[in-house]
Amino acid sequence: MTQNNKFLVVYVFSKFDDINRFKNFIESYKKYPSGHPHELIICFKLLDDEKLRLCRSIASGLSYKEFLDPVKVNDFEFKSMERAIQNYDNHIILFLISHCRFEKANWLQIIKNSFVRNSFMGFSGSNESIFSSYEFKKFWKIFSYFKNYFFLKKNFNKFPNPHVRAPSFVLKQKDFLDFVKNNKYLNKMDAVKSECGKNSMTNFFLKKGFKIFIINSSGMNFDLQNMEKSMTYCNKPISDVLISDRHHRKYQLSSSTKQQKMKKKVWAFNI
């Protein structure tokens, strides 16, 4: 349990994100009180003036600090987060990307009760492997298939590939900066590698001996070997999830057949 650390919430919204994502986040932030003091930073990335004005209008009346990312190339959320938190030494930070929503009141109090020094907390996890899931589909794309196959083999572990999912997670400021400082994000796959690749955040902090765990809406903790039991991803209704993202909602809206396929890919690939 944390005692003297301050809490910071960092939310990133970019020009590539639909405005409804921003509306949904703000609505959930207003609907569910955090239960613990914190500062909110909304990081705007590459927005044009019109979209920025719209976001400001939606967030009017909300207490937050605005961070206009000065970098004019898309180096993805990880680098915007890195720049936004430089002056927040000794803070425990909840990192959120655009399509996250809060699903229960007192969410920060629940986080505070479980977060400890040298830990990496997530709100859902997965055993999915992009490498194991890769399929050969069209004969005339055989050369492209083998090129991608060897790239995935080099950068991603086979199933099971336990990892904390990256739409939302909690780390101390110095620990996140330690991970991200030497990483470059030139394309989407670079960001995916940070989430579930061989050099992911999960594996980075495992090597450092950190406590890595998933927390559900009841405040129960689950280590990497027991993530499925948290019922926070590709499982029951969303009631067990403290912070959801678009993939949670995609699962909930899918047919039972599609849900079974998604669940198998995430939790039981070889069955």
C-alpha positions as CSV (number, residue, x, y, z in Angstrom):
1,M,0.0,0.0,0.0
2,T,1.2,3.5,-0.8
3,Q,1.4,6.2,1.8
4,N,3.0,9.5,0.8
5,N,3.1,9.4,-2.9
6,K,1.0,11.7,-5.0
7,F,-1.2,10.4,-7.8
8,L,-1.4,11.5,-11.4
9,V,-3.8,10.4,-14.1
10,V,-2.5,10.9,-17.7
11,Y,-4.9,10.5,-20.6
12,V,-3.8,10.8,-24.2
13,F,-6.1,11.8,-27.1
14,S,-4.8,12.2,-30.6
15,K,-6.0,13.4,-34.0
16,F,-6.4,9.8,-35.0
17,D,-9.1,9.2,-32.3
18,D,-12.8,9.6,-32.8
19,I,-14.3,12.4,-30.7
20,N,-16.8,10.0,-29.1
21,R,-13.9,8.3,-27.3
22,F,-13.1,11.6,-25.6
23,K,-16.7,12.2,-24.8
24,N,-17.0,8.7,-23.3
25,F,-13.9,9.2,-21.2
26,I,-15.0,12.5,-19.8
27,E,-18.5,11.2,-19.0
28,S,-17.0,8.2,-17.1
29,Y,-14.6,10.5,-15.2
30,K,-17.5,12.7,-14.1
31,K,-19.8,9.8,-13.4
32,Y,-17.5,7.8,-11.2
33,P,-15.7,9.7,-8.4
34,S,-12.1,8.7,-8.0
35,G,-12.2,8.4,-4.2
36,H,-8.7,9.8,-3.8
37,P,-7.0,13.1,-4.5
38,H,-5.1,13.3,-7.8
39,E,-4.1,15.5,-10.7
40,L,-5.5,14.9,-14.2
41,I,-3.4,15.7,-17.3
42,I,-5.1,15.5,-20.7
43,C,-2.5,15.2,-23.4
44,F,-3.6,16.4,-26.8
45,K,-1.5,14.9,-29.6
46,L,-1.4,16.4,-33.1
47,L,-4.9,17.9,-32.9
48,D,-6.0,20.7,-35.3
49,D,-7.5,23.8,-33.8
50,E,-11.1,22.8,-34.5
51,K,-10.8,19.4,-32.8
52,L,-8.9,21.0,-29.9
53,R,-11.6,23.6,-29.4
54,L,-14.2,20.8,-29.4
55,C,-12.3,18.8,-26.8
56,R,-12.0,21.8,-24.6
57,S,-15.7,22.4,-24.8
58,I,-16.5,18.8,-23.9
59,A,-14.1,19.0,-20.9
60,S,-15.3,22.5,-19.7
61,G,-15.9,22.6,-16.0
62,L,-13.5,19.8,-15.4
63,S,-10.3,20.4,-13.3
64,Y,-7.4,19.3,-15.3
65,K,-4.0,20.4,-16.8
66,E,-3.7,20.5,-20.5
67,F,-0.5,19.2,-22.2
68,L,-0.2,20.1,-25.9
69,D,2.4,17.6,-27.2
70,P,5.0,19.8,-29.0
71,V,6.3,17.0,-31.2
72,K,4.7,17.1,-34.6
73,V,5.3,13.5,-35.7
74,N,3.3,10.5,-34.5
75,D,5.6,8.7,-32.1
76,F,2.5,7.1,-30.4
77,E,1.1,7.3,-26.9
78,F,4.2,6.1,-25.1
79,K,6.3,9.0,-26.1
80,S,3.6,11.6,-25.4
81,M,3.2,10.1,-21.9
82,E,7.0,10.3,-21.5
83,R,7.0,14.0,-22.3
84,A,3.9,14.8,-20.2
85,I,5.2,13.4,-16.9
86,Q,8.8,14.8,-16.9
87,N,8.1,17.1,-14.0
88,Y,6.2,14.6,-11.8
89,D,8.9,13.0,-9.7
90,N,7.7,10.6,-7.0
91,H,4.2,10.3,-8.5
92,I,2.3,7.1,-9.0
93,I,0.7,7.4,-12.5
94,L,-2.3,5.9,-14.1
95,F,-1.7,5.9,-17.8
96,L,-4.8,5.8,-20.1
97,I,-5.2,5.9,-23.9
98,S,-8.2,7.4,-25.7
99,H,-10.7,4.6,-25.6
100,C,-10.5,3.9,-21.9
101,R,-13.4,4.4,-19.5
102,F,-13.9,4.1,-15.8
103,E,-16.5,1.5,-14.8
104,K,-16.7,1.9,-11.0
105,A,-16.6,4.6,-8.4
106,N,-13.6,5.0,-6.1
107,W,-11.3,3.6,-8.8
108,L,-8.3,5.5,-7.5
109,Q,-8.9,4.4,-4.0
110,I,-9.0,0.8,-5.2
111,I,-5.7,1.4,-7.0
112,K,-4.1,3.0,-4.0
113,N,-5.0,0.1,-1.7
114,S,-3.1,-2.4,-3.9
115,F,-0.2,-0.5,-5.5
116,V,3.1,-1.0,-3.8
117,R,6.7,0.0,-4.5
118,N,8.3,-1.8,-7.4
119,S,5.1,-3.0,-9.0
120,F,3.4,-2.9,-12.4
121,M,-0.4,-2.9,-12.2
122,G,-2.8,-3.5,-15.0
123,F,-6.6,-3.8,-15.4
124,S,-6.6,-6.7,-17.7
125,G,-4.1,-9.1,-19.1
126,S,-3.7,-11.7,-21.9
127,N,-1.8,-14.8,-22.9
128,E,-2.3,-14.0,-26.6
129,S,0.6,-14.3,-29.0
130,I,0.6,-12.5,-32.3
131,F,3.2,-14.9,-33.5
132,S,1.2,-18.1,-32.7
133,S,-1.9,-16.5,-34.1
134,Y,-0.4,-15.6,-37.4
135,E,-1.9,-17.6,-40.3
136,F,-1.1,-18.4,-43.9
137,K,-4.2,-17.4,-45.9
138,K,-3.4,-16.7,-49.6
139,F,-0.9,-18.6,-51.7
140,W,0.0,-15.6,-53.8
141,K,1.1,-13.8,-50.7
142,I,3.6,-16.5,-49.7
143,F,6.7,-14.2,-49.7
144,S,4.9,-11.6,-47.6
145,Y,3.8,-14.4,-45.3
146,F,7.4,-15.6,-44.6
147,K,8.7,-12.1,-44.2
148,N,6.1,-11.4,-41.5
149,Y,6.5,-14.8,-40.0
150,F,10.2,-14.3,-39.3
151,F,9.6,-10.7,-38.0
152,L,7.0,-12.0,-35.6
153,K,9.2,-14.9,-34.5
154,K,12.0,-12.6,-33.8
155,N,9.9,-10.1,-31.8
156,F,7.1,-12.1,-30.1
157,N,7.0,-15.2,-27.9
158,K,4.8,-18.2,-28.6
159,F,1.6,-18.8,-26.8
160,P,1.2,-18.5,-23.8
161,N,2.6,-15.0,-23.8
162,P,1.4,-13.5,-20.5
163,H,1.4,-9.7,-20.4
164,V,-0.4,-6.7,-19.0
165,R,-2.5,-5.1,-21.6
166,A,-1.4,-1.5,-22.3
167,P,-4.5,0.6,-22.8
168,S,-4.4,1.3,-19.1
169,F,-1.8,0.6,-16.4
170,V,-0.1,2.0,-13.3
171,L,3.6,2.7,-12.7
172,K,5.7,5.1,-10.7
173,Q,7.0,7.9,-12.8
174,K,10.6,6.9,-12.6
175,D,9.9,3.3,-13.6
176,F,7.9,4.2,-16.7
177,L,10.7,6.7,-17.8
178,D,13.2,3.9,-17.2
179,F,11.3,1.6,-19.6
180,V,10.5,4.1,-22.4
181,K,13.6,6.2,-22.5
182,N,15.5,4.1,-25.1
183,N,12.5,3.0,-27.1
184,K,11.6,4.4,-30.5
185,Y,8.1,4.3,-31.9
186,L,8.2,4.7,-35.7
187,N,5.0,2.7,-36.4
188,K,2.2,0.9,-34.7
189,M,4.1,-2.4,-34.4
190,D,6.7,-0.7,-32.3
191,A,3.9,0.2,-29.8
192,V,2.5,-3.4,-30.0
193,K,6.0,-4.7,-29.1
194,S,6.0,-2.6,-26.0
195,E,2.7,-4.2,-24.9
196,C,3.3,-7.8,-25.8
197,G,6.6,-8.4,-27.5
198,K,9.7,-10.1,-26.1
199,N,10.9,-6.7,-24.9
200,S,7.5,-5.6,-23.5
201,M,6.8,-3.6,-20.4
202,T,5.8,-6.9,-18.7
203,N,9.0,-8.6,-19.5
204,F,11.1,-5.6,-18.7
205,F,9.7,-5.3,-15.2
206,L,9.8,-9.1,-14.7
207,K,13.5,-9.0,-15.2
208,K,13.7,-6.3,-12.6
209,G,11.9,-8.4,-10.1
210,F,8.8,-6.2,-9.9
211,K,5.4,-7.4,-8.6
212,I,3.2,-7.6,-11.8
213,F,-0.5,-8.1,-11.4
214,I,-4.0,-7.4,-12.6
215,I,-6.6,-5.8,-10.4
216,N,-10.4,-6.2,-10.8
217,S,-13.2,-3.9,-9.8
218,S,-13.4,-5.5,-6.4
219,G,-9.7,-4.7,-5.7
220,M,-8.6,-8.4,-5.9
221,N,-5.1,-9.0,-7.2
222,F,-4.1,-11.7,-9.8
223,D,-0.5,-12.5,-10.9
224,L,0.4,-13.3,-14.5
225,Q,-0.3,-17.0,-14.0
226,N,-3.9,-16.3,-12.7
227,M,-5.0,-13.4,-14.9
228,E,-7.9,-15.2,-16.4
229,K,-9.4,-15.7,-12.9
230,S,-9.7,-11.9,-12.6
231,M,-12.5,-12.1,-15.2
232,T,-11.4,-8.8,-16.6
233,Y,-10.8,-9.7,-20.3
234,C,-12.6,-11.9,-22.8
235,N,-14.7,-13.3,-20.0
236,K,-17.8,-12.4,-18.0
237,P,-19.8,-9.2,-18.2
238,I,-17.8,-6.0,-17.8
239,S,-18.9,-5.7,-14.1
240,D,-15.5,-7.1,-13.0
241,V,-13.5,-4.5,-14.9
242,L,-12.3,-1.4,-13.2
243,I,-11.2,0.4,-16.3
244,S,-12.4,-0.8,-19.7
245,D,-11.3,-0.2,-23.3
246,R,-12.7,-0.7,-26.7
247,H,-11.6,-4.4,-26.8
248,H,-13.7,-5.1,-23.8
249,R,-16.7,-3.6,-25.5
250,K,-16.0,-5.4,-28.7
251,Y,-16.1,-8.7,-26.9
252,Q,-19.4,-7.8,-25.1
253,L,-21.0,-6.9,-28.4
254,S,-19.8,-10.0,-30.3
255,S,-21.9,-13.1,-31.0
256,S,-21.3,-16.1,-28.7
257,T,-19.4,-17.8,-31.5
258,K,-17.1,-14.9,-32.0
259,Q,-16.6,-14.6,-28.2
260,Q,-15.5,-18.2,-28.0
261,K,-12.9,-17.6,-30.8
262,M,-11.6,-14.4,-29.1
263,K,-11.5,-16.2,-25.7
264,K,-9.6,-19.1,-27.2
265,K,-7.0,-16.8,-28.8
266,V,-6.5,-15.0,-25.5
267,W,-6.6,-17.8,-22.9
268,A,-6.6,-21.3,-24.5
269,F,-4.9,-21.1,-27.9
270,N,-3.8,-24.8,-27.9
271,I,-7.1,-26.3,-26.8
